[in-house]
Each structure stands twice: as C-alpha cells, then as structure tokens.
Amino acid sequence: MNLRKSIRIAMARLECNQGEFADLSQITRAYLSSIMGGTSNPSIVVIERMAAASGLSVSNFIAQGEV
C-alpha cells in the first residue's frame, strides 16, 4: 500500500496543498506530513477521512496509489 502516492494523487486531483488536504481530512498538517514521510502509520479512521476528502471509497483511494 503506497499511501504517499495515493495522497499525492488526491491532492493533485483536488488542486490543493498539504495544509488544505489535511484540513479536508480533519487531521493536522504535521500528522499528514509524517504519514507522507513514512514515520507514522494512519489508523483506518484516518484513511477513511482522507478517502472521503478525496471523494473516493477507501478501496479506490488505496488502489490509486498502486498504479
């Protein structure tokens, strides 16, 4: 699972920066940065929030990072 790629694709689709995507996902920018940097592993709740912010299901959010 490549969450970093999923997040980057979602941010590009939404045309938003890290801070904006963090706000949409209801997490802090610092936490999003640590997820993207690989130092934190998000819970399923956080992954659900990021998927919802992207307008995708969890499975599609994760899958977009695998291509």
C-alpha positions in Angstrom: 0.0 0.0 0.0 1.5 3.3 -1.1 -0.4 5.9 0.9 2.1 8.6 0.0 1.3 8.2 -3.7 -2.5 8.0 -3.0 -2.3 11.2 -1.1 -0.3 13.0 -3.7 -2.7 11.9 -6.5 -5.7 13.0 -4.4 -4.1 16.4 -3.7 -3.4 16.8 -7.4 -6.9 15.9 -8.3 -8.3 18.4 -5.8 -5.7 21.0 -6.7 -4.8 21.5 -3.0 -1.7 21.7 -0.9 -0.8 19.6 2.1 -2.4 22.0 4.6 -5.6 22.1 2.6 -5.8 18.4 2.3 -5.1 17.9 6.0 -8.0 20.3 6.8 -10.3 18.4 4.4 -9.2 15.2 6.1 -9.7 16.6 9.6 -6.1 15.9 10.6 -3.2 18.2 11.3 -0.7 19.2 8.6 2.1 17.8 10.8 0.4 14.4 11.0 -0.2 14.3 7.3 3.4 15.2 6.7 4.5 12.4 9.0 2.3 9.9 7.1 3.7 11.1 3.8 7.2 10.8 5.2 6.6 7.3 6.4 7.2 8.0 10.1 3.5 7.5 11.0 1.0 4.8 10.1 -2.5 6.1 9.9 -5.4 4.3 11.5 -8.3 3.1 9.3 -10.3 6.1 10.6 -7.7 8.5 9.2 -7.6 6.6 5.9 -11.4 6.8 5.7 -11.2 10.6 6.3 -8.6 11.0 3.6 -10.6 8.9 1.2 -13.8 10.9 2.0 -11.9 14.2 1.4 -10.9 12.8 -2.0 -14.4 11.8 -2.8 -13.4 8.1 -3.1 -14.1 4.9 -1.3 -11.3 3.6 0.8 -10.5 0.8 -1.6 -10.3 3.2 -4.6 -8.3 5.7 -2.6 -5.7 3.0 -1.7 -5.8 1.5 -5.3 -4.9 4.8 -6.9 -1.6 4.6 -5.2 -0.9 1.1 -6.5 -0.9 2.0 -10.2 
